[in-house]
Amino acid sequence: MKYNELLKLTEKALKVAVHEELLKKSKLGQYAIVERNGKPCRILASEIIKEMDSNRH
């Protein structure tokens, strides 16, 4: 397997794993810490999922 192919597969696997964890947090009404303008910010996981889904289109 070429390096670029492996890199793409790894990136996709990480995106899927993060999305799954955010879904779990969302169902529990929990927050996630993300970076906004260079600073840590606490945001509801459900809001992050909405942002991720809107950026896909």
Secondary structure, DSSP 8 states (H G I E B T S, - for coil): --HHHHHHHHHHHHHHHHHHHHHHHHHTT-EEEEEETTEEEEEEHHHHHHHHHHHH-
